[in-house]
Amino acid sequence: MQLYQSTPVARHQDSGRRSLETPESLRSRVKAEAIDAKHLSTLLCLDASTAVTVPDELTEAARNLVRVREDCRPDLTRVRHRLSKLLLRHGIANFAGAGPAQGS
């Protein structure tokens, strides 16, 4: 019986009961509403807060379009380079459309 209690497994099972207790570092963060309210009031008094506006649907759609376009640009460049290297391998050095894209 003594051997079982001194094994690491027994200590591991014993430590499981202690894990239900809240550590001291977490207790200070549990009820932070008062601390947050004090911090926000300090920022308000110092005029250090920044006004934030929620964009309307049209603005958000335009931003999303810009994000998608920026995501597609590297793919387009990569494909253009692959195509030009393929054509160069087949001896076509100057092909139509080799210049900058029209309308970009």
C-alpha positions as protocol buffer text, in pm:
chain_id: "A"
residue {
  index: 1
  type: MET
  ca { x: 0 y: 0 z: 0 }
}
residue {
  index: 2
  type: GLN
  ca { x: 285 y: 242 z: 80 }
}
residue {
  index: 3
  type: LEU
  ca { x: 443 y: 178 z: -259 }
}
residue {
  index: 4
  type: TYR
  ca { x: 124 y: 279 z: -442 }
}
residue {
  index: 5
  type: GLN
  ca { x: 95 y: 610 z: -258 }
}
residue {
  index: 6
  type: SER
  ca { x: 452 y: 706 z: -337 }
}
residue {
  index: 7
  type: THR
  ca { x: 424 y: 647 z: -714 }
}
residue {
  index: 8
  type: PRO
  ca { x: 390 y: 942 z: -952 }
}
residue {
  index: 9
  type: VAL
  ca { x: 45 y: 816 z: -1060 }
}
residue {
  index: 10
  type: ALA
  ca { x: -89 y: 858 z: -709 }
}
residue {
  index: 11
  type: ARG
  ca { x: 51 y: 1210 z: -690 }
}
residue {
  index: 12
  type: HIS
  ca { x: -103 y: 1289 z: -1029 }
}
residue {
  index: 13
  type: GLN
  ca { x: -446 y: 1171 z: -912 }
}
residue {
  index: 14
  type: ASP
  ca { x: -405 y: 1371 z: -594 }
}
residue {
  index: 15
  type: SER
  ca { x: -318 y: 1686 z: -788 }
}
residue {
  index: 16
  type: GLY
  ca { x: -644 y: 1655 z: -983 }
}
residue {
  index: 17
  type: ARG
  ca { x: -836 y: 1757 z: -675 }
}
residue {
  index: 18
  type: ARG
  ca { x: -628 y: 2070 z: -636 }
}
residue {
  index: 19
  type: SER
  ca { x: -695 y: 2177 z: -996 }
}
residue {
  index: 20
  type: LEU
  ca { x: -1055 y: 2261 z: -900 }
}
residue {
  index: 21
  type: GLU
  ca { x: -929 y: 2548 z: -686 }
}
residue {
  index: 22
  type: THR
  ca { x: -889 y: 2883 z: -858 }
}
residue {
  index: 23
  type: PRO
  ca { x: -527 y: 2998 z: -865 }
}
residue {
  index: 24
  type: GLU
  ca { x: -449 y: 3331 z: -705 }
}
residue {
  index: 25
  type: SER
  ca { x: -354 y: 3488 z: -1039 }
}
residue {
  index: 26
  type: LEU
  ca { x: -695 y: 3407 z: -1186 }
}
residue {
  index: 27
  type: ARG
  ca { x: -889 y: 3534 z: -885 }
}
residue {
  index: 28
  type: SER
  ca { x: -774 y: 3889 z: -952 }
}
residue {
  index: 29
  type: ARG
  ca { x: -923 y: 3872 z: -1304 }
}
residue {
  index: 30
  type: VAL
  ca { x: -1257 y: 3717 z: -1218 }
}
residue {
  index: 31
  type: LYS
  ca { x: -1442 y: 4035 z: -1117 }
}
residue {
  index: 32
  type: ALA
  ca { x: -1279 y: 4302 z: -1329 }
}
residue {
  index: 33
  type: GLU
  ca { x: -1588 y: 4516 z: -1401 }
}
residue {
  index: 34
  type: ALA
  ca { x: -1497 y: 4772 z: -1135 }
}
residue {
  index: 35
  type: ILE
  ca { x: -1137 y: 4788 z: -1253 }
}
residue {
  index: 36
  type: ASP
  ca { x: -1251 y: 4823 z: -1616 }
}
residue {
  index: 37
  type: ALA
  ca { x: -1501 y: 5095 z: -1524 }
}
residue {
  index: 38
  type: LYS
  ca { x: -1230 y: 5289 z: -1339 }
}
residue {
  index: 39
  type: HIS
  ca { x: -994 y: 5254 z: -1636 }
}
residue {
  index: 40
  type: LEU
  ca { x: -1261 y: 5371 z: -1882 }
}
residue {
  index: 41
  type: SER
  ca { x: -1353 y: 5669 z: -1666 }
}
residue {
  index: 42
  type: THR
  ca { x: -985 y: 5768 z: -1648 }
}
residue {
  index: 43
  type: LEU
  ca { x: -957 y: 5749 z: -2028 }
}
residue {
  index: 44
  type: LEU
  ca { x: -1274 y: 5954 z: -2062 }
}
residue {
  index: 45
  type: CYS
  ca { x: -1146 y: 6222 z: -1825 }
}
residue {
  index: 46
  type: LEU
  ca { x: -814 y: 6242 z: -2011 }
}
residue {
  index: 47
  type: ASP
  ca { x: -996 y: 6252 z: -2345 }
}
residue {
  index: 48
  type: ALA
  ca { x: -775 y: 5962 z: -2452 }
}
residue {
  index: 49
  type: SER
  ca { x: -1051 y: 5752 z: -2605 }
}
residue {
  index: 50
  type: THR
  ca { x: -1095 y: 5725 z: -2979 }
}
residue {
  index: 51
  type: ALA
  ca { x: -1432 y: 5751 z: -3150 }
}
residue {
  index: 52
  type: VAL
  ca { x: -1522 y: 5447 z: -3357 }
}
residue {
  index: 53
  type: THR
  ca { x: -1791 y: 5432 z: -3623 }
}
residue {
  index: 54
  type: VAL
  ca { x: -1953 y: 5115 z: -3747 }
}
residue {
  index: 55
  type: PRO
  ca { x: -1937 y: 5105 z: -4127 }
}
residue {
  index: 56
  type: ASP
  ca { x: -2261 y: 5069 z: -4322 }
}
residue {
  index: 57
  type: GLU
  ca { x: -2320 y: 4773 z: -4554 }
}
residue {
  index: 58
  type: LEU
  ca { x: -2202 y: 4955 z: -4867 }
}
residue {
  index: 59
  type: THR
  ca { x: -1872 y: 5059 z: -4707 }
}
residue {
  index: 60
  type: GLU
  ca { x: -1815 y: 4711 z: -4568 }
}
residue {
  index: 61
  type: ALA
  ca { x: -1886 y: 4558 z: -4910 }
}
residue {
  index: 62
  type: ALA
  ca { x: -1633 y: 4794 z: -5070 }
}
residue {
  index: 63
  type: ARG
  ca { x: -1372 y: 4702 z: -4807 }
}
residue {
  index: 64
  type: ASN
  ca { x: -1439 y: 4335 z: -4865 }
}
residue {
  index: 65
  type: LEU
  ca { x: -1396 y: 4383 z: -5240 }
}
residue {
  index: 66
  type: VAL
  ca { x: -1060 y: 4554 z: -5183 }
}
residue {
  index: 67
  type: ARG
  ca { x: -948 y: 4269 z: -4953 }
}
residue {
  index: 68
  type: VAL
  ca { x: -1044 y: 4006 z: -5211 }
}
residue {
  index: 69
  type: ARG
  ca { x: -865 y: 4198 z: -5488 }
}
residue {
  index: 70
  type: GLU
  ca { x: -550 y: 4224 z: -5277 }
}
residue {
  index: 71
  type: ASP
  ca { x: -567 y: 3849 z: -5211 }
}
residue {
  index: 72
  type: CYS
  ca { x: -599 y: 3776 z: -5585 }
}
residue {
  index: 73
  type: ARG
  ca { x: -309 y: 3998 z: -5700 }
}
residue {
  index: 74
  type: PRO
  ca { x: -27 y: 3759 z: -5596 }
}
residue {
  index: 75
  type: ASP
  ca { x: -211 y: 3467 z: -5759 }
}
residue {
  index: 76
  type: LEU
  ca { x: -246 y: 3659 z: -6085 }
}
residue {
  index: 77
  type: THR
  ca { x: 122 y: 3759 z: -6081 }
}
residue {
  index: 78
  type: ARG
  ca { x: 228 y: 3400 z: -6007 }
}
residue {
  index: 79
  type: VAL
  ca { x: 19 y: 3264 z: -6297 }
}
residue {
  index: 80
  type: ARG
  ca { x: 151 y: 3530 z: -6536 }
}
residue {
  index: 81
  type: HIS
  ca { x: 509 y: 3440 z: -6446 }
}
residue {
  index: 82
  type: ARG
  ca { x: 440 y: 3069 z: -6490 }
}
residue {
  index: 83
  type: LEU
  ca { x: 282 y: 3134 z: -6830 }
}
residue {
  index: 84
  type: SER
  ca { x: 570 y: 3352 z: -6949 }
}
residue {
  index: 85
  type: LYS
  ca { x: 825 y: 3089 z: -6839 }
}
residue {
  index: 86
  type: LEU
  ca { x: 628 y: 2819 z: -7021 }
}
residue {
  index: 87
  type: LEU
  ca { x: 619 y: 3025 z: -7340 }
}
residue {
  index: 88
  type: LEU
  ca { x: 991 y: 3102 z: -7310 }
}
residue {
  index: 89
  type: ARG
  ca { x: 1064 y: 2729 z: -7281 }
}
residue {
  index: 90
  type: HIS
  ca { x: 881 y: 2681 z: -7611 }
}
residue {
  index: 91
  type: GLY
  ca { x: 1072 y: 2964 z: -7780 }
}
residue {
  index: 92
  type: ILE
  ca { x: 804 y: 3231 z: -7770 }
}
residue {
  index: 93
  type: ALA
  ca { x: 976 y: 3535 z: -7624 }
}
residue {
  index: 94
  type: ASN
  ca { x: 751 y: 3824 z: -7730 }
}
residue {
  index: 95
  type: PHE
  ca { x: 389 y: 3729 z: -7723 }
}
residue {
  index: 96
  type: ALA
  ca { x: 80 y: 3950 z: -7734 }
}
residue {
  index: 97
  type: GLY
  ca { x: -21 y: 4072 z: -7391 }
}
residue {
  index: 98
  type: ALA
  ca { x: 329 y: 4060 z: -7247 }
}
residue {
  index: 99
  type: GLY
  ca { x: 306 y: 4419 z: -7131 }
}
residue {
  index: 100
  type: PRO
  ca { x: 125 y: 4554 z: -6830 }
}
residue {
  index: 101
  type: ALA
  ca { x: -240 y: 4459 z: -6801 }
}
residue {
  index: 102
  type: GLN
  ca { x: -484 y: 4701 z: -6955 }
}
residue {
  index: 103
  type: GLY
  ca { x: -721 y: 4857 z: -6704 }
}
residue {
  index: 104
  type: SER
  ca { x: -526 y: 4766 z: -6388 }
}
